Amino acid sequence: MTSESGGPESGADAATALPTIRVAALALVRERRVLMVTARARDVYYMPGGKIDPGETAAAAAVREALEEVSIRVEPASVHPLFTVTVQAHGEPEGRLVEMQVFQGETTDAPTPSSEVDAVHWVTSADAHRCPPAGAETLRRLRALDLID
């Protein structure tokens, strides 16, 4: 019975076996602010984005998620990689990382919340305290690139 319930080794193995969550996000920058969203009645700000589907490129995932979450059509040719943030995943067990590939893209569409998103926000680096670790690091890097205030 002890072997079925798992010994001390199973906990260590589980911690090292946690797969990294791989996601793509879109940084839509206007007037030195970047678009972020709140979702599912949460108070924290997130980048529009999500998991990369099998067979999908990270850039295509960022474009798809932007359409699904904030109803904007980003021209795929305008999408280019900015950086990748790898940090502890928000709300996940210690040691589970999120790897977020951040892309910049352009559109003239006005972002509006979809059924997945409660609200859209135009934020600066001063809003980092409202973000989970990946969002806060993204704001820091966008500020370092002099894209946002």
Protein Blocks (a to p, Z undefined) as FASTA:
>chain_A
ZZmnopaklmmmmmmmpccdddddddddeehiacdddeehiabdcdedddddehiafklm
mmmmmmmmnopacdfklpccfbdcddddehiaehiacdddddddddfbdcdddfkbmbdc
dddfklmmmpcfklmmmmmmmmmnopaZZ
